[in-house]
Amino acid sequence: MNDHKSLSRRTLARMLACDILYQMDLTGESMEKVADDFESMLREGIDETPAPPENIPDISLEQVRLFLGGEARIEELVSFGSQSLAYPENLPAFSRELVSAYHENREEIDVLIGAYADRWSLQRMPMVDRNLLRLSFVELLYREDIPTNVTINEYLELAKIFSTEESGKFINGVLGKLVKEKHL
């Protein structure tokens, strides 16, 4: 996996906002509950080296290669998400602003994403990609204080870190269509 530079405060706030939307998608819980849970987690601290769940058999790298094929990039699998991050002690206001803006405009944003995501419904998209798009649409449509190129670059970088290279291309294509049509 690529070595990643440390994330800026704003980038980390965007990542946490995406985490909140992801958790809402996954659990169906309310925005307020999920944001409050994240706030508590940040205050209590995040264990960057959590213990593995109990009762899971130890699998050798050779067995993983057997299942995934000889060309499997095992190092990427075991290092995914291992970037050391300096989490804030509280949920950044910017994270809450992004999530709230999405929540207030979710119907319009989801319809627009569906329209610009050629032949991809929101339900078919990976959750990370869907939520990165939702937040980027919030910034592009409702945050005139953030330059368009900054928003696009930020979400493409987050896609590279937390999703796949193909996801970055997909997100770039969707955002490009929005920017072109809306003259952003």
Secondary structure, 3 states (H helix, E strand, C coil): CCCCCCCCHHHHHHHHHHHHHHHHHHHCCCHHHHHHHHHHHHHHCCCCCCCCCCCCCCCCHHHHHHHHCCCCCHHHHHHCCCCCCCCCCCCCHHHHHHHHHHHHHHHHHHHHHHHHCCCCCCCCCCHHHHHHHHHHHHHHHHCCCCCHHHHHHHHHHHHHHHCCHHHHHHHHHHHHHHHHHHCC
